[in-house]
Amino acid sequence: MKLLAIILTAAVLAVAPGYGQAQQAKKESPPPQAKSYTAGERQAYEKKTAKDLDELQQQIHDLSVKVQTVKPQIKRMMLRNMLFLQKQYIGAKNKLAALEKASEKDWGGLKADMDKAMQELTKAYQEAESRLK
């Protein structure tokens, strides 16, 4: 039965329009070049990101103080949001720690992860803040 499924899948892929060309195009494209960062650029980015994280942590703390003054039904929802924000903050802080210890080779990829984590944390904070207004 499994063999039949494998053969059927292979037959469908073989007759699918453009399947062969898509695979070849993938093989022919050159690998992306990773941007190289100087030690100074790395330190400046890490310092700025740490500062931004500290500021976001303070904003999250201030928001959690405001949550204590809202109606009980809103407060329950906001407390869940605050826990989510704290988890995201801790995740971003861990990514920054990994970035600071990363080798030159791995740093660029970890920087992209850090940028994404900061964007997601900032967006989540802004959404939580807008729910309180």
Secondary structure, DSSP 8 states (H G I E B T S, - for coil): -HHHHHHHHHHHHHHSTTHHHHHHHHHHS---------HHHHHHHHHHHHHHHHHHHHHHHHHHHHHTTS-HHHHHHHHHHHHHHHHHHHHHHHHHHHHHH--HHHHHHHHHHHHHHHHHHHHHHHHHHHHH-
